[in-house]
Amino acid sequence: MSLGEIYFWTCTIKDWKKLLARDKYKQIITDSLKQLVDKGLITLYSFVIMPNHIHLVWRLNKLNGKEMPHASFNKVTAHLIIKDLKENHHKVLPYFQVKEKERQFRIWQRDPLAILMDSKFKVEQKIEYIHLNPLQDKWNLASFPEDYKWSSAKFYETGIDDFNMLTDYRKVF
C-alpha cells in the first residue's frame, strides 16, 4: 500500500479463528484505530469488526516513525491480544503459536487484502459490503446495519460517530 491512497483492507485472524468474538478484542482494535486517527497517521472512512476478520476503508497518511500505519496497527493489536491471552485465556493461546524466527505467536494472517479505491463507485460498493457483512446468514450479528455496534454503519445512517474516529468519504469524493 502507498501513502496518500485510499484502500479497502481486509485483515484476518490466523486460521480464521473467531478470536474477535470477544468484545474486549474489538475494543483493542477500535482503540488502536482511534490512536492512528488521532496521530494523523490514517483517515478512517469505514470499518467493521467481524468474529474472525476486519474490513476497513482507510487512507494511510504518513509513516509511524519508519513503519507504515497498517504495520503499526497489526503489531500493536497483536501484542495487546497476546498479552490478554497469556493472562486470561491460556487454553486459547496455543492456537496462535508459530515456529517463526521473529515471533512465537501470530494473531493476524500474513498478506492482508488491500484494494485501491480510485473511484467513488468503488468506495460506495465496499462500504455497502462492509455494512451488510454482519447481516449475512453466516453471521447474523444484527437485524439492521446500524444496529451492529462494531461498524461504521450507524455513522452513515445517523451521523453519530460513537468511536470519534470516522471521516465521511463524501468529503473526499
N, CA, C and O of each residue as an XYZ file, in Angstrom:
692
protein
N       0.842     -1.178      0.000
C       0.000      0.000      0.000
C       0.885      1.238      0.000
O       2.004      1.219      0.511
N       0.373      2.295     -0.571
C       1.109      3.549     -0.678
C       0.466      4.625      0.184
O      -0.752      4.648      0.363
N       1.283      5.502      0.708
C       0.771      6.627      1.479
C      -0.049      7.536      0.568
O       0.264      7.698     -0.612
N      -1.099      8.122      1.132
C      -1.924      9.065      0.393
C      -3.026      8.435     -0.441
O      -3.837      9.155     -1.024
N      -3.077      7.126     -0.511
C      -4.101      6.427     -1.291
C      -5.158      5.825     -0.360
O      -4.882      5.528      0.803
N      -6.363      5.654     -0.888
C      -7.460      5.056     -0.119
C      -7.576      3.587     -0.521
O      -7.547      3.243     -1.703
N      -7.709      2.729      0.494
C      -7.774      1.287      0.265
C      -8.956      0.665      0.999
O      -9.359      1.113      2.072
N      -9.493     -0.379      0.386
C     -10.330     -1.345      1.085
C      -9.345     -2.391      1.585
O      -8.578     -2.953      0.803
N      -9.367     -2.651      2.888
C      -8.354     -3.520      3.504
C      -9.057     -4.562      4.356
O      -9.926     -4.240      5.165
N      -8.671     -5.809      4.164
C      -9.209     -6.907      4.958
C      -8.059     -7.610      5.646
O      -7.082     -7.999      5.008
N      -8.181     -7.769      6.947
C      -7.176     -8.484      7.724
C      -7.899     -9.585      8.511
O      -8.938     -9.353      9.128
N      -7.323    -10.774      8.470
C      -7.982    -11.959      9.010
C      -7.175    -12.551     10.156
O      -5.944    -12.550     10.131
N      -7.874    -13.051     11.146
C      -7.238    -13.760     12.254
C      -6.654    -15.064     11.726
O      -7.245    -15.717     10.866
N      -5.495    -15.434     12.246
C      -4.806    -16.663     11.827
C      -5.767    -17.856     11.857
O      -6.495    -18.077     12.824
N      -5.737    -18.602     10.773
C      -6.572    -19.807     10.610
C      -8.067    -19.528     10.747
O      -8.844    -20.436     11.043
N      -8.462    -18.304     10.539
C      -9.869    -17.901     10.583
C     -10.533    -18.192     11.934
O     -11.751    -18.354     12.007
N      -9.731    -18.258     12.998
C     -10.284    -18.476     14.340
C     -11.167    -17.281     14.719
O     -10.863    -16.146     14.355
N     -12.237    -17.531     15.436
C     -13.186    -16.477     15.802
C     -12.757    -15.756     17.080
O     -13.540    -15.593     18.016
N     -11.530    -15.344     17.091
C     -10.946    -14.669     18.252
C     -11.632    -13.337     18.545
O     -11.740    -12.940     19.706
N     -12.092    -12.651     17.519
C     -12.682    -11.326     17.703
C     -14.144    -11.379     18.136
O     -14.823    -10.353     18.153
N     -14.623    -12.548     18.478
C     -15.973    -12.649     19.031
C     -16.039    -11.938     20.388
O     -17.097    -11.457     20.795
N     -14.911    -11.879     21.072
C     -14.863    -11.188     22.375
C     -14.815     -9.672     22.164
O     -13.987     -9.164     21.409
N     -15.712     -8.967     22.841
C     -15.777     -7.510     22.702
C     -14.487     -6.822     23.140
O     -14.135     -5.775     22.597
N     -13.781     -7.391     24.111
C     -12.550     -6.727     24.567
C     -11.514     -6.670     23.448
O     -10.701     -5.746     23.417
N     -11.524     -7.631     22.531
C     -10.586     -7.592     21.411
C     -11.072     -6.634     20.328
O     -10.265     -6.009     19.639
N     -12.377     -6.520     20.181
C     -12.912     -5.500     19.275
C     -12.546     -4.112     19.795
O     -12.230     -3.210     19.019
N     -12.592     -3.953     21.111
C     -12.240     -2.664     21.711
C     -10.762     -2.345     21.478
O     -10.419     -1.192     21.218
N      -9.896     -3.331     21.564
C      -8.473     -3.132     21.261
C      -8.315     -2.616     19.838
O      -7.514     -1.717     19.583
N      -9.076     -3.182     18.919
C      -8.995     -2.757     17.516
C      -9.474     -1.318     17.356
O      -8.796     -0.512     16.718
N     -10.628     -0.984     17.924
C     -11.121      0.390     17.774
C     -10.215      1.388     18.487
O     -10.001      2.491     17.982
N      -9.683      1.026     19.640
C      -8.748      1.918     20.339
C      -7.490      2.153     19.496
O      -6.987      3.275     19.426
N      -6.994      1.109     18.869
C      -5.785      1.240     18.043
C      -6.052      2.099     16.810
O      -5.228      2.934     16.439
N      -7.200      1.891     16.182
C      -7.561      2.725     15.032
C      -7.704      4.187     15.449
O      -7.236      5.086     14.751
N      -8.350      4.417     16.586
C      -8.533      5.795     17.084
C      -7.185      6.471     17.328
O      -7.015      7.644     16.997
N      -6.231      5.749     17.899
C      -4.902      6.315     18.125
C      -4.236      6.706     16.804
O      -3.613      7.764     16.711
N      -4.365      5.863     15.796
C      -3.783      6.175     14.483
C      -4.452      7.398     13.861
O      -3.785      8.232     13.249
N      -5.776      7.501     14.019
C      -6.511      8.669     13.525
C      -6.057      9.917     14.278
O      -5.766     10.940     13.657
N      -5.994      9.846     15.612
C      -5.618     10.995     16.431
C      -4.207     11.492     16.125
O      -3.926     12.685     16.238
N      -3.329     10.580     15.741
C      -1.956     10.962     15.379
C      -1.846     11.438     13.930
O      -0.770     11.837     13.484
N      -2.953     11.395     13.204
C      -2.951     11.819     11.806
C      -2.304     10.826     10.860
O      -2.002     11.162      9.715
N      -2.089      9.600     11.333
C      -1.417      8.600     10.507
C      -2.362      7.970      9.485
O      -1.933      7.544      8.413
N      -3.651      7.916      9.823
C      -4.658      7.377      8.910
C      -5.885      8.270      8.911
O      -6.104      9.052      9.837
N      -6.677      8.141      7.866
C      -8.045      8.654      7.838
C      -8.924      7.434      7.654
O      -8.748      6.679      6.698
N      -9.867      7.234      8.559
C     -10.734      6.060      8.537
C     -12.113      6.463      8.031
O     -12.777      7.324      8.609
N     -12.531      5.823      6.941
C     -13.821      6.127      6.332
C     -14.895      5.116      6.703
O     -16.069      5.469      6.813
N     -14.507      3.868      6.896
C     -15.493      2.836      7.189
C     -14.787      1.629      7.797
O     -13.617      1.371      7.515
N     -15.520      0.890      8.639
C     -14.947     -0.317      9.231
C     -16.052     -1.256      9.688
O     -17.194     -0.852      9.907
N     -15.679     -2.514      9.824
C     -16.498     -3.499     10.519
C     -15.538     -4.502     11.144
O     -14.539     -4.892     10.540
N     -15.861     -4.909     12.364
C     -15.081     -5.939     13.054
C     -15.973     -7.168     13.173
O     -16.987     -7.164     13.871
N     -15.570     -8.204     12.480
C     -16.310     -9.458     12.460
C     -15.628    -10.438     13.421
O     -14.542    -10.138     13.917
N     -16.228    -11.592     13.696
C     -15.614    -12.524     14.652
C     -14.205    -13.011     14.278
O     -13.417    -13.347     15.162
N     -13.885    -13.050     12.985
C     -12.555    -13.548     12.611
C     -11.828    -12.692     11.586
O     -10.796    -13.108     11.060
N     -12.343    -11.509     11.294
C     -11.665    -10.616     10.355
C     -12.187     -9.195     10.515
O     -13.206     -8.951     11.162
N     -11.467     -8.278      9.914
C     -11.904     -6.882      9.882
C     -11.847     -6.383      8.444
O     -11.039     -6.845      7.638
N     -12.723     -5.432      8.142
C     -12.682     -4.717      6.866
C     -12.585     -3.230      7.188
O     -13.275     -2.734      8.079
N     -11.738     -2.533      6.469
C     -11.605     -1.090      6.614
C     -11.605     -0.443      5.240
O     -11.180     -1.051      4.257
N     -12.085      0.795      5.176
C     -11.766      1.683      4.073
C     -11.034      2.830      4.727
O     -11.587      3.551      5.557
N      -9.766      2.991      4.337
C      -8.913      3.977      5.002
C      -7.861      4.528      4.058
O      -7.571      3.966      3.002
N      -7.305      5.649      4.480
C      -6.170      6.243      3.775
C      -4.998      6.250      4.745
O      -5.133      6.657      5.899
N      -3.862      5.799      4.269
C      -2.633      5.859      5.056
C      -1.995      7.214      4.766
O      -1.606      7.485      3.630
N      -1.886      8.063      5.782
C      -1.437      9.441      5.579
C       0.067      9.627      5.697
O       0.678     10.323      4.886
N       0.664      9.004      6.708
C       2.104      9.175      6.910
C       2.648      8.029      7.746
O       1.898      7.296      8.391
N       3.960      7.889      7.722
C       4.622      6.831      8.459
C       4.509      7.052      9.964
O       4.399      8.186     10.431
N       4.537      5.961     10.708
C       4.633      5.999     12.162
C       6.103      5.717     12.472
O       6.499      4.567     12.660
N       6.892      6.765     12.520
C       8.344      6.592     12.577
C       8.815      6.073     11.231
O       8.689      6.762     10.219
N       9.355      4.862     11.211
C       9.794      4.237      9.957
C       8.797      3.201      9.453
O       9.041      2.521      8.456
N       7.674      3.089     10.153
C       6.733      1.999      9.900
C       5.449      2.512      9.237
O       4.961      3.599      9.545
N       4.922      1.704      8.327
C       3.626      2.025      7.724
C       2.539      1.873      8.788
O       2.651      1.019      9.668
N       1.492      2.690      8.715
C       0.433      2.625      9.736
C      -0.223      1.252      9.872
O      -0.554      0.838     10.983
N      -0.414      0.547      8.772
C      -1.051     -0.771      8.897
C      -0.149     -1.763      9.625
O      -0.644     -2.649     10.322
N       1.166     -1.626      9.473
C       2.099     -2.486     10.212
C       2.038     -2.160     11.707
O       2.049     -3.063     12.543
N       1.973     -0.873     12.038
C       1.832     -0.469     13.441
C       0.539     -1.012     14.034
O       0.526     -1.514     15.158
N      -0.543     -0.911     13.276
C      -1.832     -1.418     13.733
C      -1.748     -2.913     14.034
O      -2.168     -3.356     15.103
N      -1.212     -3.684     13.104
C      -1.109     -5.136     13.303
C      -0.236     -5.474     14.500
O      -0.571     -6.357     15.289
N       0.871     -4.781     14.634
C       1.809     -5.066     15.717
C       1.190     -4.753     17.088
O       1.259     -5.567     18.008
N       0.592     -3.574     17.209
C       0.014     -3.157     18.496
C      -1.160     -4.055     18.881
O      -1.233     -4.523     20.017
N      -2.070     -4.295     17.954
C      -3.240     -5.119     18.294
C      -2.825     -6.544     18.635
O      -3.348     -7.131     19.583
N      -1.895     -7.104     17.877
C      -1.424     -8.467     18.164
C      -0.778     -8.528     19.552
O      -1.042     -9.447     20.328
N       0.066     -7.545     19.853
C       0.740     -7.523     21.152
C      -0.284     -7.495     22.297
O      -0.161     -8.254     23.258
N      -1.283     -6.628     22.192
C      -2.264     -6.496     23.268
C      -3.151     -7.735     23.394
O      -3.499     -8.141     24.503
N      -3.509     -8.327     22.276
C      -4.329     -9.543     22.323
C      -3.522    -10.705     22.903
O      -4.034    -11.459     23.731
N      -2.270    -10.855     22.478
C      -1.422    -11.929     23.017
C      -1.230    -11.749     24.518
O      -1.273    -12.720     25.274
N      -1.020    -10.521     24.944
C      -0.865    -10.246     26.380
C      -2.104    -10.702     27.141
O      -1.988    -11.337     28.189
N      -3.289    -10.385     26.623
C      -4.514    -10.804     27.298
C      -4.681    -12.325     27.260
O      -5.115    -12.919     28.247
N      -4.349    -12.951     26.154
C      -4.445    -14.407     26.068
C      -3.532    -15.071     27.101
O      -3.926    -16.038     27.753
N      -2.326    -14.553     27.246
C      -1.388    -15.111     28.224
C      -1.924    -14.981     29.645
O      -1.778    -15.895     30.457
N      -2.546    -13.836     29.941
C      -3.034    -13.574     31.292
C      -4.370    -14.255     31.600
O      -4.606    -14.655     32.740
N      -5.248    -14.392     30.596
C      -6.623    -14.795     30.872
C      -7.148    -16.006     30.102
O      -8.177    -16.574     30.468
N      -6.459    -16.396     29.056
C      -7.008    -17.455     28.198
C      -5.904    -18.412     27.751
O      -5.649    -18.563     26.556
N      -5.261    -19.049     28.708
C      -4.115    -19.933     28.430
C      -4.444    -21.034     27.426
O      -3.593    -21.420     26.625
N      -5.668    -21.535     27.467
C      -6.037    -22.643     26.587
C      -6.179    -22.213     25.126
O      -6.061    -23.035     24.217
N      -6.428    -20.946     24.909
C      -6.599    -20.425     23.548
C      -5.243    -20.110     22.910
O      -5.073    -20.248     21.699
N      -4.306    -19.697     23.710
C      -3.000    -19.233     23.219
C      -2.292    -20.209     22.274
O      -1.736    -19.755     21.274
N      -2.278    -21.514     22.529
C      -1.560    -22.430     21.626
C      -2.041    -22.409     20.170
O      -1.274    -22.740     19.266
N      -3.276    -22.031     19.939
C      -3.785    -21.941     18.567
C      -3.041    -20.889     17.740
O      -3.073    -20.917     16.509
N      -2.381    -19.976     18.423
C      -1.702    -18.879     17.741
C      -0.185    -19.005     17.798
O       0.534    -18.096     17.384
N       0.296    -20.129     18.309
C       1.729    -20.377     18.381
C       2.253    -20.712     16.984
O       1.620    -21.450     16.229
N       3.422    -20.154     16.656
C       4.051    -20.395     15.356
C       5.529    -20.686     15.550
O       6.123    -20.339     16.571
N       6.101    -21.325     14.559
C       7.542    -21.584     14.571
C       8.198    -20.644     13.560
O       8.529    -21.027     12.438
N       8.370    -19.411     14.001
C       8.982    -18.380     13.163
C      10.119    -17.754     13.944
O      10.061    -17.642     15.168
N      11.142    -17.353     13.233
C      12.312    -16.765     13.900
C      11.971    -15.478     14.641
O      12.474    -15.236     15.738
N      11.114    -14.651     14.039
C      10.861    -13.321     14.601
C       9.729    -13.263     15.618
O       9.528    -12.230     16.258
N       8.982    -14.363     15.776
C       7.880    -14.330     16.743
C       7.497    -15.724     17.206
O       7.726    -16.721     16.521
N       6.907    -15.756     18.390
C       6.421    -17.013     18.970
C       4.933    -17.222     18.686
O       4.460    -18.355     18.609
N       4.191    -16.094     18.529
C       2.753    -16.160     18.293
C       2.386    -15.280     17.100
O       3.039    -14.269     16.839
N       1.351    -15.667     16.391
C       0.827    -14.864     15.284
C      -0.686    -14.759     15.452
O      -1.389    -15.766     15.532
N      -1.168    -13.522     15.503
C      -2.606    -13.274     15.602
C      -3.197    -13.068     14.208
O      -4.201    -13.689     13.861
N      -2.586    -12.213     13.424
C      -3.092    -11.880     12.092
C      -2.438    -12.760     11.036
O      -1.231    -13.002     11.081
N      -3.230    -13.234     10.096
C      -2.677    -13.961      8.959
C      -1.779    -13.025      8.159
O      -1.955    -11.807      8.168
N      -0.826    -13.614      7.478
C       0.045    -12.829      6.592
C      -0.747    -12.340      5.380
O      -1.799    -12.882      5.041
N      -0.221    -11.323      4.751
C      -0.734    -10.819      3.477
C      -2.214    -10.436      3.502
O      -3.037    -11.081      2.852
N      -2.549     -9.389      4.252
C      -3.930     -8.908      4.214
C      -4.273     -8.421      2.800
O      -3.387     -8.079      2.017
N      -5.548     -8.397      2.497
C      -6.022     -7.956      1.193
C      -6.123     -6.435      1.178
O      -6.745     -5.845      2.061
N      -5.517     -5.800      0.185
C      -5.604     -4.351      0.021
C      -5.999     -4.058     -1.425
O      -5.304     -4.464     -2.356
N      -7.111     -3.355     -1.610
C      -7.595     -2.994     -2.939
C      -7.679     -1.470     -3.015
O      -8.344     -0.837     -2.195
N      -7.009     -0.895     -3.989
C      -7.016      0.548     -4.186
C      -8.419      1.027     -4.536
O      -9.082      0.456     -5.402
N      -8.859      2.066     -3.866
C     -10.176      2.654     -4.114
C      -9.967      3.957     -4.895
O      -9.680      5.003     -4.312
N     -10.113      3.877     -6.205
C      -9.815      5.035     -7.045
C     -11.054      5.695     -7.642
O     -10.952      6.511     -8.558
N     -12.226      5.334     -7.115
C     -13.446      5.993     -7.579
C     -14.487      5.982     -6.466
O     -14.451      5.140     -5.568
N     -15.402      6.921     -6.542
C     -16.497      6.989     -5.570
C     -17.346      5.721     -5.651
O     -17.798      5.212     -4.626
N     -17.562      5.214     -6.854
C     -18.351      3.998     -7.036
C     -17.742      2.835     -6.263
O     -18.453      2.128     -5.549
N     -16.430      2.630     -6.397
C     -15.763      1.528     -5.691
C     -15.871      1.698     -4.182
O     -16.139      0.733     -3.467
N     -15.665      2.914     -3.696
C     -15.748      3.173     -2.257
C     -17.150      2.863     -1.748
O     -17.305      2.198     -0.724
N     -18.166      3.337     -2.453
C     -19.539      3.093     -2.013
C     -19.887      1.606     -2.055
O     -20.597      1.106     -1.183
N     -19.393      0.916     -3.052
C     -19.615     -0.531     -3.157
C     -19.006     -1.261     -1.963
O     -19.646     -2.137     -1.381
N     -17.778     -0.910     -1.596
C     -17.100     -1.577     -0.482
C     -17.719     -1.193      0.860
O     -17.839     -2.040      1.746
N     -18.110      0.062      1.021
C     -18.738      0.477      2.277
C     -20.073     -0.243      2.461
O     -20.398     -0.670      3.569
N     -20.839     -0.380      1.394
C     -22.092     -1.139      1.489
C     -21.808     -2.592      1.881
O     -22.505     -3.159      2.721
N     -20.792     -3.182      1.274
C     -20.406     -4.557      1.616
C     -20.020     -4.653      3.096
O     -20.461     -5.564      3.797
N     -19.202     -3.716      3.563
C     -18.772     -3.681      4.964
C     -19.983     -3.614      5.893
O     -20.069     -4.368      6.862
N     -20.910     -2.718      5.598
C     -22.052     -2.504      6.487
C     -23.051     -3.660      6.466
O     -23.766     -3.880      7.444
N     -23.103     -4.395      5.364
C     -24.022     -5.529      5.283
C     -23.401     -6.828      5.798
O     -24.117     -7.802      6.030
N     -22.092     -6.852      5.978
C     -21.393     -8.059      6.404
C     -21.991     -8.697      7.662
O     -22.195     -9.911      7.674
N     -22.282     -7.929      8.726
C     -22.831     -8.551      9.947
C     -24.233     -9.141      9.769
O     -24.674     -9.937     10.598
N     -24.932     -8.762      8.703
C     -26.292     -9.245      8.483
C     -26.348    -10.564      7.715
O     -27.405    -11.190      7.632
N     -25.233    -10.982      7.162
C     -25.211    -12.229      6.391
C     -25.691    -13.401      7.249
O     -25.449    -13.444      8.455
N     -26.369    -14.340      6.611
C     -26.874    -15.522      7.327
C     -25.769    -16.237      8.092
O     -25.993    -16.753      9.187
N     -24.590    -16.262      7.516
C     -23.441    -16.927      8.149
C     -23.132    -16.318      9.519
O     -22.702    -17.017     10.437
N     -23.357    -14.999      9.645
C     -23.007    -14.307     10.888
C     -24.234    -13.983     11.721
O     -24.268    -14.294     12.912
N     -25.240    -13.367     11.122
C     -26.468    -12.990     11.805
C     -26.186    -12.229     13.111
O     -26.682    -12.598     14.176
N     -25.384    -11.167     13.009
C     -24.968    -10.397     14.183
C     -25.888     -9.213     14.492
O     -25.819     -8.630     15.574
N     -26.757     -8.862     13.522
C     -27.683     -7.748     13.716
C     -28.804     -7.855     12.686
O     -28.674     -8.549     11.677
N     -29.903     -7.162     12.955
C     -31.024     -7.136     12.005
C     -30.885     -6.010     10.989
O     -31.340     -6.121      9.851
N     -30.243     -4.918     11.426
C     -30.013     -3.764     10.560
C     -28.553     -3.350     10.696
O     -27.973     -3.478     11.774
N     -27.953     -2.854      9.613
C     -26.526     -2.493      9.683
C     -26.199     -1.547     10.835
O     -25.192     -1.731     11.519
N     -27.039     -0.538     11.054
C     -26.748      0.465     12.085
C     -26.894     -0.085     13.508
O     -26.488      0.574     14.466
N     -27.461     -1.270     13.656
C     -27.598     -1.889     14.981
C     -26.340     -2.634     15.421
O     -26.193     -2.966     16.597
N     -25.436     -2.897     14.482
C     -24.207     -3.610     14.843
C     -23.199     -2.590     15.363
O     -22.740     -1.722     14.620
N     -22.864     -2.703     16.629
C     -22.017     -1.712     17.313
C     -20.642     -1.562     16.677
O     -20.122     -0.448     16.609
N     -20.041     -2.645     16.213
C     -18.646     -2.647     15.793
C     -18.505     -2.384     14.300
O     -17.863     -3.139     13.570
N     -19.124     -1.290     13.871
C     -19.186     -0.936     12.461
C     -19.408      0.572     12.324
O     -19.836      1.244     13.262
N     -19.110      1.070     11.152
C     -19.347      2.485     10.859
C     -20.752      2.729     10.309
O     -21.081      3.865      9.970
N     -21.585      1.699     10.213
C     -22.916      1.848      9.614
C     -23.754      2.902     10.340
O     -24.431      3.699      9.690
N     -23.722      2.920     11.660
C     -24.506      3.900     12.427
C     -24.097      5.326     12.066
O     -24.942      6.215     11.969
N     -22.803      5.537     11.870
C     -22.292      6.861     11.491
C     -22.920      7.323     10.174
O     -23.364      8.465     10.059
N     -22.952      6.439      9.195
C     -23.501      6.819      7.892
C     -25.025      6.895      7.896
O     -25.603      7.596      7.065
N     -25.682      6.193      8.807
C     -27.143      6.229      8.893
C     -27.635      7.425      9.711
O     -28.645      8.039      9.365
N     -26.920      7.761     10.802
C     -27.412      8.787     11.740
C     -26.503     10.003     11.891
O     -26.927     11.036     12.409
N     -25.254      9.884     11.442
C     -24.279     10.959     11.659
C     -23.581     10.863     13.003
O     -22.725     11.693     13.310
N     -23.927      9.871     13.810
C     -23.333      9.706     15.142
C     -22.117      8.787     15.044
O     -22.222      7.645     14.596
N     -20.969      9.299     15.468
C     -19.723      8.534     15.465
C     -19.383      8.168     16.908
O     -18.696      8.922     17.596
N     -19.857      7.024     17.360
C     -19.629      6.593     18.735
C     -18.148      6.406     19.044
O     -17.750      6.446     20.208
N     -17.330      6.203     18.015
C     -15.904      5.951     18.222
C     -15.054      7.213     18.031
O     -13.863      7.217     18.341
N     -15.664      8.268     17.526
C     -14.981      9.545     17.316
C     -13.696      9.379     16.506
O     -12.634      9.875     16.882
N     -13.824      8.659     15.368
C     -12.629      8.418     14.566
C     -12.912      8.360     13.069
O     -12.010      8.096     12.274
N     -14.162      8.607     12.682
C     -14.541      8.433     11.278
C     -14.593      9.754     10.521
O     -14.892     10.809     11.081
N     -14.293      9.659      9.237
C     -14.434     10.769      8.295
C     -15.364     10.304      7.191
O     -15.196      9.205      6.663
N     -16.342     11.123      6.835
C     -17.283     10.784      5.778
C     -16.549     10.762      4.441
O     -15.901     11.742      4.073
N     -16.645      9.655      3.716
C     -15.939      9.510      2.447
C     -16.380     10.554      1.417
O     -15.630     10.874      0.495
N     -17.599     11.084      1.577
C     -18.121     12.050      0.615
C     -17.381     13.388      0.688
O     -17.545     14.233     -0.192
N     -16.572     13.585      1.727
C     -15.731     14.775      1.809
C     -14.543     14.668      0.849
O     -13.904     15.670      0.528
N     -14.254     13.445      0.394
C     -13.120     13.206     -0.497
C     -13.590     13.055     -1.948
O     -12.948     13.546     -2.876
N     -14.728     12.365     -2.123
C     -15.220     12.077     -3.478
C     -16.391     12.968     -3.837
O     -16.931     12.865     -4.938
